């Protein structure tokens, strides 16, 4: 979901409100792009939900003209058109490829990039607007395999699935330990939880006074109670955006329950665009925040406990990290809600930007009102129940 990235000196660079970030490429251009760059003949095209990039699902015929491709993937591909800000950072994409390769070698399933006709995993392309004749871009283009399954958002929100997601994140963190890429040494972005105070620059987009008050309260608590604990947090490269749209799920077989109660497991994780060198506990908090949003009302406050029960089967958190989770979860909700409001003001036609807001604001208020020790105690009880 990255909206702003850092400059070459590692400092945060905010998007100019007058600058159009999302790529302007029509879906009608997709077959020509895929054929010209990858030598594949498109038979089906569909636009996928996206925040500030463009993603197109494509299915292709069994014939191709690309010596770098040995076979065609029957399940299809995703053509990714990167936003204008990050398209100029080619090392940013190379770092993602390296990260995906690293975890895939350690049995964490990810999408596989496809080599184009020039032997490259990416290319920069400029497009002419058919109506105005304006040059749009350059945009960084890449093609990756499509992973079949359903995004988590389209599956039942049940404790067993929360547990499986947590276990997957734990395995991901175990796989990421020891991974390094020089790009991440001085890279930061506005979506990093460490950059939470930056949301004050975007609060003007939030119109409800009570919402603004809570965001400010959480930001103050973050700076007062979380930042001083950084020396106790374990750090490394994290995914940074484990959410309900980026988790591909498949149904666990042989369940004798109604369809709306069936547990799913993680088949793959998508979109490594928000990866940074950060703290593992922040990745856990991000996951809990997004998984909780669409949880049934009576499960929302307990969702974190189920996620953590799974996480602890594969990884661990120390007591300082655990005690920081309530503020961190609320902090991520603040980021998503404030940035979503700001981006929607710039792109009112992109309703995907409001995915979090309808249930996100009520959840934020609900979690923030719960006593921190009470919430942590509830989560510990849930974890204990899984171990009995």
N, C-alpha and C positions, 0 to 999 in steps of 0.2 A: 504493500500500500504506500510505498514511499512517494512522497510528494515533493520534497526538497532534499537536496544532497549537499555535500560539502564542496568547497572550492579546492583548488590544487594545494592550498596550504592547510587543509584539514578543517577549516572553519565552516560553520553552517551558512549556507546560502539560501535565502528565502525566495520563493517564487514571486516574481513581479505580478501583481494582480491583473495587469493588462496583457501579460504574456499567456498565450494559449499553450497549455501543457500537453493535453491529450492529442495524439496523432490524428491527422485528417486524411484517412485512407478509406475509401468506400469498399464495402464488401464485394462489389462488382469487379474490383481490381484484383481480388485474391487469386482466382485461377491463373491469371497472367503472371502474377508475381511468383507463385509456386512453380509454374512451368519454366519461367525464364531463369530463376535462380537455382532450382533443384531438379529440373527435368522431369517433374511428376505431373501427370494429367489429372486434374481435380474433377471428381464426379459429384461431390456434395460439399456444401459450405454452410457454416452456421456461426454467427457471432456469439461469443461467450461473455458472461459478465466480467467487467474489469473496472478498476478504480481510475488509474490515469494512463494506462497503456491500452492497446487493442489486442484481443485474442480471438482468433478464428479457428474453429474446428474444421478440418478438411479430411475428406476421404478421397482416395485416389484409385486409379485403375491399376491393373497388374503390369502395365508397361511403363518403362521409364527410360530417360536418356541422361544418365549421370553415372559415370564410371566409379564414383565414390560410394554408390549405393549398391549393396549386394542383394538386397531383397526388399520388398514392400511390406510395410506393417498393415495388416488387414484391419486393425482396430482404428486406424487413422492417425492424424497428426494435429498439432496445434501450431499455427503460424502466429508468432508473437511480434508485434510492432511496438517498440519501446517508446516511451514518451520523449519529448524533445530535449528535456533537461538531462536525462540519463543517457540518451543516445550518444552524446559527445564523450562519454566516459567508457571507452572500449575496455579498459582494464577492469572496470566494474563487472562486465559480463564475463571476462576471462576468469575472474575470481570466483564467480558463481559456478562456472563450469568445473573448476578445480574442486570446489566444495562438494558439488553433486557427485563427482567422480569418487571423491574420498569416502563419502558415506555409502555410496552404492557398492563399493568394494567391501564394505562392512555390513552388507545385507540390509541396508536401508533403501527401499525402492524409491526411485525418482524418475522423472522424465529423462529420456536420452536424446541429446542434441544430434541433428542430422547434418552431415557435411554437404555443402552446396557444390555446384559444378566447378567452382574455382578452387575447391579443396579447403574452404574456410567454414568455420562454424557460425559465422555472422557476416553481415555486410551492411553498409550504410547506403540508403536509397532516398532519393528525392522524387516527389510526385507533383505533377501539374494538376491543379484544380480544373476540372472540366468546364466549370461555369465561368470562373473569374480569370483563369490562366495563371493564377498565383502559384509560385513554387512553395510547396510544403515539405518540411524536413530540413536536413536529412534525419531519417529515422533508422535506428538499428533494427535489422530484420533477422530473425532466426526461426528455425523450424525444430520442433521437438516431438517426440512420440506422445500420443494421447494414451492416458491410462484409463481403461474402462472401469466403471463403477459409478457410484453416486457421490456427490459432494456430501459432507456430513450434514449440511443444512437440510438436505432432502431425505434424511433417514430419521428414525425415531430417536427422540432425546430420552434415553433411558440410562440408568446408572451403569449397566454393563458396558455400554459404549463409551461412557465417560472414562471408566476404568481402563479400557483398551487404548484410548487416546493417550491417557497419562503414561501408560506403559510404553507406548511408542515413543513419546517425547523423551522418556528416560533412556531408551535404547539409542535414540538420536544423539543425546548428549554424551553418552558413552562412546559412540562412534566418532563424535567430533573432537574428543579430547586428543590433543596432540596435533590437530590440524592447524596449519598456518599458511597464510598467503600475505605477501607484503602489502597488497592493496588495503587490507583491513588495519594496518598498523596506525594510520592517521586518518582513517575514513570515519565519518559520522554522518548521521542523517536525522532529520527532524522527528522521525517516528521512533528513534531509539528512546527507551524509557528514561535514559540518563538525561535526555533533553526536555523532560517534562515542563520546566518553567517557560519554555519558548511559547507554550500555548497561550500565554497572556497576550501575545501579539495578535492572536486570532479571536480572542473572546468577544470582539465586537460583533461577530457573526451569530452569537448566541443571544437570543432576544428575551428569554425568561430570566427575571432577576434572581429567582431562587436557584436556578441552574447555575448561574454565574457565581452566586455565593458559595455553593458547594464546591465548584471547581477551584475557586480560590482557597477554600479551606483545605482541600486535599493537597493542593500544590504546596501550601505552607507546611502541612504535616509531612509531606515528602521531603522537603528541604531540611526540616528540623529533625525528623526521626529516622529517615532512610539514608540520606546522603552520608551522615557520619558513620554509618555501618558498612560502607563500601569495603574497607579493609578486611571485613569478615566474609564478604561474598566471594565465591569462587567464580573465576572468569575464564572466558574462552570465546570462540566464535559461536554465535547462536543464530538460529533461523530468523527470529525476530517477528514472525507473523503467522504463528500457528493458529489459524482461524477456521471457521465453519465452511468457508469457501475453498480453502487450500488443502483440506483433508479429503482424500478419496477413500471411500468406505465400501466394503463388501459384507454381505450378510453372513453371519456365522451359521454353518450348516446344522441341520437336524434339530431345530428348535420347535418345541411343541407349545407355541404361544401364539397369540393373535398378531397379525402383521404390525400393528402399531406398538408392539412391545418387543419386537425382535432386535437382538443385540447385533451390532456390526463391529467389524475390526478394520484397522487402517490398512489400505492396500498401497497407498503412496502419499507422499507429501509434495505439494506443488509450490512454485513461486519462492525462490530464494533471494528475491530482490531486496529484502530488508535485512539481510544478514549483516551483522557487525561484530566487532570485538566488544563484548559486553559481559553481563553476568548471567549465569545459567538460571538463577532464580527469577530473573526478569522474563525469560522465555517461558517459564512455568506459569508466571502470573498472567502473561499475555494469553496463553492457552486457556487458563481458567476463565478469564474475562470473556473471551469470545464464545466458549462452550456454554457459559452460563446464560448468555443473553436470551436465547430461544428456549431454554429449559422451562418446563412447566413451573408455574408460579410457586407451587409447594416444594419444588426441588431446587430452586435457584440458589438458595443460600448454602445448600449441601453439595452442590455440584463440585466445588473445589475439593471437598473431601474425597469424592470418588476418583477424581483425576489424580490426586496426590497418592491415593492408595495404589493405583497402577504405576505411577512414577516411581514409587519406592520399591517396586519389584525389580526395577532395572537400574535405578540410580538413587541418589540421596540428597537431602538438604540438611544443613546444620541448624541448630536452634535459632540462631540470629536470622538466618534466611527465612525460616518458617514464620517467625514472629513478624517479619516485614511484609508478609504476603497480602494482608488485607489492604494496606495502603498501596502496594504495587498493583494489585488487581484494579482497585478504584482509579489509580493513576492511568492505567491503560484505557479504561472506559472513558476517562476525561479526554485523553488524546483523540480517541476514535470519534467521540461525539463533537468535539470542538473543531477538529480538522474536517470532519464530514460536513458540518454546518458551513464552514468557510468555503470548501470546495463546491458545495451545492450552490452557493451564492454565485460562484463563477461559472458553473455548468448546470443550470437549472433543468436541463433536459436529461441529465444523467441521474436517474432515480436510484441507481445502485449506490450512490453516495449516501443515501438515507437508510441503508440496510440496518445500521445499528440504532438509529435514533428512536424509533417507535417504542422498543422495549428497553433500549439501553439507558435512557434517562431514568425511568422508574427503577431499574435494577441498581443504578448508581446510588440513588437516594436510599434504596432499601439496604444495600450492603453498608453504606456509610453510617447508617443509624445503628447498626448492630455493634454492640460492644466488642472491641477487638479480641479480648480474652475469651469471650463467649464464642465468637466465630472460630477462633483457632481451636478451642476445646471441642466444638462440634466436629471439626475436620479430623482432629486426632481420634475421636470416638469412632468415626466412620472407618478410618484406616485400621484401627484396632479390630473392628468387626470383620474386616476382610482377612485378618490374620488368625482368627479363631478357628 
